[in-house]
Amino acid sequence: MRARRFALAYCGALSLALSSSLPAYAEDAEHDKQLAIDLFDRGVSKLREGQCDRTPMRSRPLCEQARDAFARAYSLYPAGLGALRNLAYVERNLGLVASAARHFRELSRKAPLDPNPARKLWAEFARKEADGLTERIPRLTVRVPLANSETTVVLDGHLIPRAAWEAALEVDPGEHTLLVQAPGHTRFDETLTLAEGERKDLEARLTALETPRAAPTAPAPSAPERDAPSRPRVLPLVVTGVGVATLAAGLGLGFVAIQKRKDACGDSHYCDPDKLDSGRRVARASTIVTAAGGALTVGGLVWYFLAKDRATGTHAALRPLLGTATGIEASGSF
């Protein structure tokens, strides 16, 4: 029961809203119709003054004004086929054969549907007029080889749908401008003139834009040889470090040898032969290791200080000594 009451209330409100909006809509439509009639009368006046129904016409500017008035009248009141008929005739006499043929064809489709019986007769002569203009209409075919989804084609300020690309477009004789654009490509801008009956194929060549390249970085000027830093002398430091470690190990063995001698003899004059012999072996090893460590340490230091340096031009060379003496010989030049 409640749903039924709600439905009745809703229908009543909707009817009230529609009934209140219909007069306003009718008023607007009547206003547009009256404006269309005024524009139609103005167009007829210019047509007669410029003798636009004759060839040649008396005044082209007046006929262009008549065309504009008829076009505006038909736009405001599409049921007014008189404005459409006059528009097509004026365009034909102005030489705008593509526009005239288009409007004659439109008139041939609409005239049979008009309630006025006299208007239905307009369809036949409108069709004949359109057929008579067919051979005079210029046609332009626009081809876009590198088209993508964002490519736009604009002819005389009007966007051409993708479905009309590469189709023969009917245009009026005279000058036309074509603009084709695509992201990442140079724009194609062309102005062309077509005569009556001319056929023209135009290929819009789009060139991909080059990606800006980073400017090459100039190499830093090389410093003079004398200002170059010295080479890292890591190896001499390693040799010196090994020598210091070996020297420390030799001194450690010497300390062990002294301890073994004390343990072998103690405070008495009697020494344990085995312990004493072990101490002597450790002492000999200490002597050898200490000598080697000293030699490595001294050689590493000499190598470090006398290694080749770019700033001074000094260099050093190390080589082992074999024969009557063992060790490292350092030589250099300055």
Secondary structure, DSSP 8 states (H G I E B T S, - for coil): -HHHHHHHHHHHHHHHHHHHHHHHHHHHHHHHHHHHHHHHHHHHHHHHHHTTTSSS-S-HHHHHHHHHHHHHHHHH-TT-HHHHHHHHHHHHHTT-HHHHHHHHHHHHHHGGG-SSHHHHTHHHHHHHHHHHHGGG--EEEEE-TT--TT-EEEETTEE--GGGTTSEEE--SEEEEEEEE-TTB--EEEEEEE-TT-EEEEE----B----------------GGGS-----HHHHHHHHHHHHHHHHHHHHHHHHHHHHHHHHTTSS---HHHHHHHHHHHHHHHHHHHHHHHHHHHHHHHHHHS--TTT--EEEEEEE-SSS-EEEEEEE-
